[in-house]
Amino acid sequence: MHVLTEEFLSGLIGKVNQGYKISAVRTLEGSGFDGEAARFYGVVLAINMEAPSPYVTWEFNLPDGEERVNYYWGHYFISECADLAHRDFHIRGK
């Protein structure tokens, strides 16, 4: 796994995954991972206002030998729950 640097994390803002534009990103430090492992995993908040559930948070990593980010374990939210999506992003990142 690649270490997620601040430069790498900031480079994800504005990228699109499955039609959702990433608007926020952070590592999973303090989320139950030990300090070393947390540097290899992150969480994003992404938005696609055309989707039935326009807000999503995904965990992600960048496997060794790959140039594509591996997004997984999505939590999807309807428009009326935008505040819950933002809260989920912050909870998952702790």
C-alpha positions in Angstrom: 0.0 0.0 0.0 1.1 3.5 -0.7 1.3 6.1 2.1 -1.3 8.8 1.6 0.6 12.1 1.6 -1.0 15.5 2.0 -0.1 16.3 -1.7 -1.8 13.1 -2.8 -4.9 13.7 -0.8 -5.3 17.3 -2.0 -4.9 16.0 -5.6 -8.1 13.9 -5.2 -10.3 17.0 -4.7 -12.3 17.6 -7.9 -11.6 14.1 -9.3 -14.6 12.0 -10.4 -15.4 8.4 -9.4 -18.5 6.7 -10.8 -20.0 10.1 -11.7 -19.4 11.6 -8.3 -17.1 14.6 -7.8 -14.9 14.4 -4.8 -15.3 17.4 -2.5 -13.5 16.4 0.7 -10.8 13.8 1.6 -8.9 12.7 4.7 -7.0 9.8 6.1 -8.4 7.3 8.6 -6.0 8.3 11.3 -7.6 7.8 14.7 -10.3 5.5 13.3 -9.3 2.4 15.2 -6.4 1.7 12.9 -3.0 1.8 14.6 -1.1 5.0 13.8 1.0 3.4 11.1 -1.8 1.6 9.2 -4.0 4.7 9.1 -1.6 6.5 6.8 -2.5 3.9 4.1 -6.3 4.4 4.1 -8.6 7.4 3.6 -12.2 8.5 3.2 -13.8 10.8 0.6 -17.1 12.7 0.4 -18.4 13.0 -3.2 -21.4 14.5 -4.8 -23.5 13.8 -8.0 -26.7 15.8 -7.9 -28.0 13.8 -10.9 -27.9 10.5 -9.0 -30.8 9.2 -7.0 -28.5 9.3 -3.9 -26.4 12.4 -4.6 -24.0 12.1 -1.6 -21.6 9.3 -0.9 -18.7 8.6 1.4 -16.2 5.9 0.3 -13.1 4.5 2.1 -10.1 4.2 -0.2 -6.5 3.1 -0.6 -3.8 3.1 -3.3 -2.5 -0.5 -3.6 1.2 -1.0 -4.5 1.9 -1.3 -8.2 -1.4 0.4 -9.1 -2.0 4.0 -10.3 -5.8 3.9 -9.7 -7.3 4.7 -6.3 -9.3 1.8 -4.9 -12.7 3.2 -3.6 -14.8 0.8 -1.6 -17.4 0.5 1.2 -19.7 3.3 0.1 -22.4 4.9 2.2 -25.0 6.7 0.0 -27.3 9.5 1.1 -30.4 11.1 -0.5 -30.6 14.9 -1.0 -32.5 15.5 2.2 -29.7 13.9 4.2 -26.8 16.0 3.0 -26.0 16.9 6.6 -25.8 13.2 7.5 -23.4 12.6 4.6 -21.1 15.3 5.9 -21.3 13.9 9.4 -20.6 10.4 8.1 -17.5 11.7 6.4 -16.2 13.2 9.7 -17.1 10.1 11.7 -15.5 7.7 9.3 -12.3 9.8 9.3 -11.9 9.6 13.1 
